[in-house]
Amino acid sequence: MIGKIKIAILGASSHIAKGLINNFLSSKDFKLYLFSRTQRNVCDFLRSIGISETGCEIHEGYDNFADSSYDAVINCVGVGTARKLQGDYTKYFTVTEEYDNMVLRYLNNNCPGALYISLSSGAVYGRECSVPAEEDSLNCIRVNNIAPEDYYAVVRLNAEAKHRAFKGLKIVDLRIFSYFSRFADLADGYFITDIIDCIMNNKILITDGADMVRDYLHPDDLFSMIVKCINAGGINAAFDVVSARPVKKKEIIEYFFSQYGLRYKIEQALGEDSATGFKSVYYSNYRSAEKIGYSPKFSSKDTIIQESNCILKSKNV
């Protein structure tokens, strides 16, 4: 490809988008078109990491999204955590449909040769996860008793099915199970962010005795996967994007206890809430991404160690 690769990122102020922007702008091979509801948030982020706005165009809103030609569009738009949703799960449906349909219209009407990368989720496999996802895994939804914990799985499955129906377009759904980076919002209410908040503010982490297994994707591995998709040519598929190895809750607590003196208390049957249902095992053994050359460099524990260290060093912890 001659010249810089033109990448549009929707939801440019989101957690995952920040890691991608940091990686893209560290290379001279890309020009970014960054779209967000609040332009200032994106500009503030770039200044915070000491990266010049040179090499990108920053847009307030999405009104002029279709005015340019892109080689790839990455949809990072999300509705936030369960804590931020405050029970309004209608946004799962309305927000996802709005921006997904906007990109599909762009591909059909303006640039059918562009690659559309949609950030999906391991939640597509359903809320009852006690074993790793496999190629033949089923999402069993009680049709006559759909619960709020099913909503996001339905949304992601619907989007993926819709994308596969557009066989003539280049669309990739990247299923991310867990993701963590130095750009995380510590108020998000996730297990890792709660741990870091406790360390920074000398609080006691309250958790239950149930173990869980998580797969924390490193920002560099996600960026590597996206570059693989860009270079793969005409593909229309979904991929599970995994780390080199998942990590157990016990390993995470032991690391922060030994390295940072994390104070914690085990209480039985806390009934920790999750908008998509509590999952004791949340990772995948489905390695179809290897077909396009993806091979993760970082384990989940590597990700936690490296990225949390950046946060805590910046706070002089």
C-alpha positions in Angstrom: 0.0 0.0 0.0 1.4 3.4 -1.1 1.4 6.2 1.5 0.1 6.1 5.0 -2.6 3.7 6.0 -5.7 5.7 6.9 -7.5 4.5 10.0 -10.7 5.9 11.4 -11.3 5.1 15.1 -14.8 5.6 16.5 -15.1 6.0 20.2 -11.6 7.5 20.4 -11.8 8.4 24.1 -12.6 4.9 25.2 -10.2 2.7 27.2 -9.3 0.3 24.4 -9.1 3.1 21.8 -6.5 4.9 23.9 -4.2 1.9 23.7 -4.6 1.6 20.0 -4.0 5.3 19.4 -0.8 5.1 21.5 0.4 2.3 19.3 -0.7 3.7 16.0 0.9 7.1 16.6 4.1 5.4 17.7 4.4 4.3 14.1 4.9 6.5 11.0 2.8 4.2 8.8 -0.6 5.4 9.8 -2.8 8.5 9.7 -5.6 8.5 12.2 -9.1 10.0 12.0 -10.3 10.1 15.6 -14.0 10.5 16.3 -15.5 11.1 19.7 -18.5 12.8 21.2 -16.1 15.1 23.0 -13.1 16.3 21.1 -11.4 17.8 24.1 -11.2 14.4 25.9 -9.1 13.0 23.0 -6.9 16.1 22.9 -6.3 15.9 26.6 -5.4 12.2 26.3 -2.8 12.9 23.6 -1.3 15.7 25.7 -1.2 13.4 28.8 0.9 10.8 27.0 3.2 13.4 25.3 2.1 12.6 21.7 1.7 15.3 19.2 -1.6 15.6 17.3 0.4 15.5 14.1 -0.6 12.4 12.2 -4.3 12.5 13.2 -7.5 14.5 12.6 -9.7 14.8 15.7 -13.4 15.2 15.2 -16.2 16.3 17.5 -19.1 14.0 16.9 -19.7 11.8 13.8 -21.5 14.1 11.4 -18.5 14.2 9.0 -17.5 10.6 9.4 -18.5 9.7 5.8 -16.6 12.7 4.3 -13.2 11.0 4.1 -11.9 7.7 2.6 -10.3 5.2 5.0 -8.5 2.0 4.6 -9.9 0.7 7.9 -12.6 1.7 10.4 -12.2 0.5 14.0 -15.4 0.7 16.1 -14.5 1.2 19.7 -17.8 2.7 20.7 -19.2 1.3 23.9 -21.7 2.2 26.5 -19.4 1.9 29.5 -19.4 -0.4 32.5 -22.3 -1.7 34.5 -21.6 0.9 37.1 -21.9 3.7 34.5 -25.0 2.2 32.9 -26.9 2.3 36.2 -29.3 -0.3 35.0 -30.2 1.3 31.6 -29.4 -1.8 29.5 -31.3 -0.4 26.5 -28.1 1.4 25.5 -26.5 -2.0 24.7 -29.0 -2.2 21.9 -29.5 1.4 20.7 -25.9 2.5 20.8 -24.5 -0.6 19.2 -27.0 -0.5 16.4 -26.5 3.2 15.8 -22.8 3.2 15.2 -22.7 -0.3 13.6 -25.3 0.7 11.0 -23.4 4.0 10.4 -20.3 2.1 9.5 -22.2 -0.4 7.3 -23.8 2.5 5.4 -20.4 4.0 4.9 -19.0 0.7 3.5 -22.0 0.1 1.2 -22.4 3.7 -0.1 -18.9 5.2 0.1 -16.0 2.7 0.4 -16.9 -1.0 -0.1 -13.2 -1.9 -0.1 -12.5 -0.6 3.4 -12.0 -3.0 6.3 -14.4 -2.7 9.2 -13.0 -4.0 12.6 -15.7 -4.2 15.2 -14.7 -4.8 18.8 -16.9 -7.6 20.0 -16.7 -9.5 23.3 -16.3 -13.0 24.8 -19.8 -12.3 26.2 -21.0 -13.6 22.8 -20.6 -17.1 24.2 -23.3 -16.4 26.8 -23.5 -15.8 30.6 -22.9 -19.3 31.9 -19.2 -19.8 31.6 -17.6 -22.5 33.6 -15.3 -23.9 30.9 -13.2 -22.1 28.3 -14.8 -21.2 24.9 -14.2 -23.7 22.1 -14.9 -23.7 18.4 -18.1 -25.6 19.0 -19.3 -23.7 22.0 -23.0 -22.9 22.3 -24.8 -19.8 23.6 -27.9 -21.2 25.2 -30.4 -18.5 25.9 -33.7 -19.2 27.6 -36.0 -17.7 24.9 -39.0 -17.3 27.1 -37.0 -16.0 30.1 -34.4 -13.6 28.7 -32.6 -12.0 31.7 -30.7 -8.7 31.8 -27.5 -10.8 32.0 -28.3 -12.1 28.5 -28.7 -8.7 26.8 -25.1 -8.0 25.9 -24.6 -11.5 24.5 -27.7 -11.1 22.3 -26.4 -7.7 21.1 -23.0 -9.0 20.2 -24.3 -12.2 18.6 -26.8 -10.2 16.5 -24.0 -7.9 15.4 -21.7 -10.7 14.4 -24.5 -12.6 12.5 -25.3 -9.4 10.7 -21.7 -8.9 9.7 -21.4 -12.5 8.4 -24.5 -11.8 6.2 -22.6 -9.0 4.4 -20.4 -11.5 2.7 -19.1 -9.1 0.1 -17.7 -6.7 2.7 -14.5 -7.0 4.7 -15.6 -7.1 8.3 -13.8 -8.6 11.3 -15.3 -9.0 14.8 -12.6 -9.2 17.5 -13.9 -10.9 20.6 -12.1 -9.5 23.6 -12.6 -11.3 26.9 -10.8 -9.0 29.3 -8.5 -6.0 28.6 -6.4 -3.9 30.9 -4.0 -1.1 30.3 -2.3 1.9 31.9 -5.2 4.0 30.5 -7.9 2.3 32.5 -10.4 4.4 34.4 -9.9 3.4 38.0 -13.5 4.2 38.8 -14.8 1.5 36.4 -15.5 -1.0 39.1 -13.6 -4.0 37.6 -11.6 -6.4 39.7 -8.2 -5.1 38.6 -9.2 -1.4 38.9 -10.6 -2.0 42.4 -7.3 -3.6 43.4 -5.3 -0.6 42.2 -7.7 1.8 43.8 -7.3 0.0 47.1 -3.5 0.1 46.9 -3.4 3.8 46.0 -5.9 4.8 48.7 -4.8 2.3 51.4 -8.1 0.5 51.4 -9.0 -3.1 52.0 -10.1 -5.1 49.0 -13.2 -7.1 49.9 -13.7 -10.2 47.8 -15.2 -13.7 48.1 -13.3 -17.0 48.2 -14.5 -18.2 44.8 -11.7 -18.4 42.3 -12.0 -17.2 38.7 -9.9 -17.4 35.6 -9.5 -14.3 33.3 -7.7 -13.5 30.1 -6.3 -10.0 30.1 -5.3 -8.9 26.7 -2.2 -6.7 26.4 -2.6 -3.4 24.3 0.4 -4.4 22.2 -1.2 -7.8 21.4 -4.5 -6.2 20.4 -2.6 -3.8 18.1 -0.7 -6.7 16.6 -4.0 -8.5 15.9 -5.4 -5.4 14.2 -2.4 -5.0 12.0 -2.7 -8.7 11.1 -6.3 -8.1 10.0 -5.3 -5.1 7.9 -2.7 -7.1 6.1 -5.0 -10.2 5.7 -6.8 -8.9 2.7 -10.5 -9.7 2.0 -11.7 -11.4 5.2 -15.1 -11.6 6.8 -14.8 -13.5 10.1 -14.9 -13.4 13.9 -11.8 -14.1 16.0 -11.2 -14.7 19.7 -8.3 -12.4 20.6 -6.5 -14.1 23.5 -3.4 -13.6 25.7 -0.5 -16.1 25.8 -2.0 -17.5 29.1 -4.9 -16.7 31.3 -4.5 -15.9 35.0 -6.3 -17.0 38.2 -7.8 -14.6 40.7 -5.6 -16.1 43.4 -2.4 -15.4 41.3 -3.5 -11.7 40.9 -4.1 -11.2 44.6 -0.9 -12.9 45.6 1.1 -10.7 43.2 -0.3 -7.4 44.5 0.0 -8.6 48.1 3.7 -9.4 47.6 4.6 -6.4 45.5 2.5 -3.6 46.9 1.2 -4.9 50.2 -2.4 -5.1 49.1 -4.7 -5.5 52.0 -7.6 -7.8 51.4 -10.3 -9.7 53.2 -12.1 -12.8 52.0 -15.8 -12.9 52.7 -18.0 -15.8 51.6 -20.9 -15.5 49.1 -20.6 -11.8 48.3 -22.6 -12.3 45.1 -20.4 -10.0 43.0 -22.5 -8.3 40.3 -21.8 -8.5 36.6 -23.9 -7.0 33.8 -23.3 -10.2 31.8 -23.5 -12.7 34.6 -20.7 -13.9 36.8 -18.3 -16.1 34.9 -15.9 -18.4 36.9 -14.0 -19.2 33.7 -13.7 -16.5 31.0 -11.2 -17.2 28.3 -11.0 -19.1 25.0 -9.2 -22.0 23.6 -10.4 -21.2 20.1 -7.3 -20.2 18.2 -8.6 -19.4 14.7 -6.7 -16.1 14.7 -3.6 -18.1 14.2 -4.7 -18.5 10.6 -3.8 -14.9 9.9 -0.6 -15.0 11.9 -1.7 -13.8 15.3 0.5 -15.1 18.2 0.2 -13.2 21.5 3.5 -12.2 23.2 2.1 -11.4 26.6 0.4 -13.5 29.2 -2.5 -12.1 31.3 -0.1 -11.8 34.3 2.4 -10.0 32.1 -0.3 -7.5 31.2 -1.3 -6.9 34.7 2.2 -6.5 36.0 3.4 -4.1 33.2 0.3 -1.9 33.0 -0.4 -1.7 36.7 3.2 -0.8 37.3 2.9 2.2 34.9 -0.2 3.4 36.8 1.3 3.0 40.3 4.7 4.5 39.3 2.9 7.5 37.9 1.1 7.9 41.3 4.4 7.4 43.2 3.2 4.2 44.8 
